[in-house]
């Protein structure tokens, strides 16, 4: 925890290969209050490691409104590969898995912690073993795939 706080205070740089965007200290945030939303607020942790096509793998936390009620969504996004299209050229195929989605007032901190620990452990293990398929298999087995899109 001390390392995270040191990074947030800009006393040391985050680890190479990852871009750390801390969740919190949002504009307009009042401790114990609500965050004013204009189209939603999104923060995340993005992998910048060039090994095994990991660039762009991201754990994202999004705070958004649905029917005037705030919600919290946690997703994991990754590139599944590339495909060549005759008229538009090469496009990357992205998948998004929803890890957690609940109304803000019903957000369970223990469940959010469980989701983070589960995914970060699998992500870290896949880095240690240098096998990205471990992470992708874990996501496909345990979490719903919401969307696949080209970019």
C-alpha positions in Angstrom: 0.0 0.0 0.0 2.9 2.4 0.7 4.1 1.9 -2.9 0.7 2.9 -4.3 0.7 6.0 -2.1 4.2 6.9 -3.2 3.2 6.7 -6.8 0.1 8.8 -6.2 2.2 11.5 -4.5 4.6 11.4 -7.5 7.5 10.3 -5.3 8.4 7.4 -7.6 7.3 6.2 -11.0 5.0 3.2 -11.4 6.4 -0.1 -12.6 7.5 -0.2 -16.2 5.0 -1.9 -18.4 1.9 -0.6 -16.7 0.1 2.7 -16.6 -1.5 3.4 -13.2 -4.5 5.6 -13.1 -5.8 5.6 -9.5 -9.5 5.4 -8.8 -10.4 8.3 -6.5 -9.7 12.0 -6.2 -12.3 12.6 -8.8 -13.2 16.2 -9.8 -16.1 17.5 -7.7 -15.9 14.6 -5.2 -17.0 15.3 -1.7 -15.9 12.6 0.8 -19.0 10.8 1.7 -21.0 12.5 -1.0 -21.8 11.8 -4.6 -19.7 12.5 -7.7 -21.5 14.8 -10.2 -21.5 12.8 -13.5 -21.5 14.2 -17.0 -21.5 11.1 -19.2 -19.8 9.0 -16.6 -16.3 8.7 -15.0 -13.9 6.0 -16.0 -10.6 5.0 -14.4 -8.4 1.9 -14.9 -5.2 0.0 -15.0 -3.8 -0.5 -18.5 -1.1 -3.0 -19.4 1.6 -1.6 -21.7 3.8 -4.7 -21.8 4.8 -5.5 -25.4 5.0 -9.2 -24.8 2.4 -11.6 -26.2 0.2 -8.8 -27.5 -0.7 -7.5 -24.1 -0.7 -3.8 -25.1 -4.2 -2.5 -24.3 -5.3 -5.1 -21.8 -7.2 -3.0 -19.2 -9.1 -3.4 -16.0 -11.6 -0.5 -16.0 -13.9 1.0 -13.4 -16.7 3.1 -14.7 -19.2 5.2 -12.7 -22.2 6.1 -14.8 -25.9 7.0 -14.7 -28.8 4.8 -15.9 -32.3 6.3 -15.6 -30.9 9.0 -13.3 -29.4 6.5 -10.9 -25.7 6.1 -10.4 -24.1 2.7 -11.1 -20.7 1.1 -10.8 -19.3 -1.2 -13.5 -16.0 -3.1 -13.5 -14.8 -4.5 -16.8 -11.8 -6.2 -18.3 -10.9 -5.4 -21.9 -8.4 -7.1 -24.1 -7.4 -7.6 -27.8 -8.2 -11.0 -29.2 -6.2 -10.5 -32.4 -6.3 -8.8 -35.7 -8.3 -9.3 -38.9 -7.7 -7.9 -42.4 -10.7 -6.2 -44.1 -10.5 -5.7 -47.8 -11.5 -2.0 -47.8 -10.5 -0.8 -44.4 -7.3 -2.8 -43.7 -6.2 -4.3 -40.5 -8.5 -4.0 -37.5 -8.0 -5.2 -33.9 -10.7 -7.4 -32.4 -11.5 -6.4 -28.8 -13.5 -8.3 -26.1 -15.0 -6.8 -23.0 -15.9 -9.0 -19.9 -18.2 -7.5 -17.2 -16.7 -8.4 -13.8 -19.2 -6.4 -11.7 -22.2 -4.2 -12.3 -24.4 -2.8 -9.6 -26.3 0.3 -8.4 -24.0 2.6 -6.5 -26.0 2.5 -3.3 -26.0 -1.3 -3.4 -22.3 -1.7 -4.2 -20.7 -4.4 -2.0 -17.1 -3.5 -1.1 -16.3 -7.1 -0.2 -17.6 -8.3 -3.6 -15.6 -5.5 -5.4 -12.5 -6.5 -3.5 -13.1 -10.2 -4.4 -13.4 -9.3 -8.1 -10.2 -7.2 -8.1 -8.2 -9.8 -6.2 -9.4 -12.6 -8.5 -8.6 -10.8 -11.8 -5.4 -9.2 -10.6 -4.1 -12.6 -9.3 -4.8 -14.2 -12.7 -3.3 -11.3 -14.6 -0.2 -11.3 -12.4 0.2 -15.1 -12.7 -0.1 -14.8 -16.5 2.8 -12.3 -16.5 4.9 -14.5 -14.2 4.4 -17.6 -16.4 4.6 -15.5 -19.6 1.4 -17.1 -20.8 -1.4 -14.6 -21.6 -3.8 -17.5 -22.3 -4.0 -18.2 -18.6 -5.7 -14.8 -18.1 -8.0 -15.1 -21.1 -9.1 -18.6 -20.1 -9.8 -17.4 -16.6 -11.9 -14.5 -17.8 -13.9 -16.6 -20.3 -14.6 -19.3 -17.7 -15.6 -17.0 -14.8 -17.1 -13.8 -16.3 -19.7 -12.9 -18.9 -18.5 -11.5 -22.2 -20.5 -8.4 -22.9 -19.2 -7.1 -26.2 -16.8 -7.8 -29.0 -15.9 -5.0 -31.4 -13.4 -4.0 -34.0 -11.1 -0.9 -34.0 
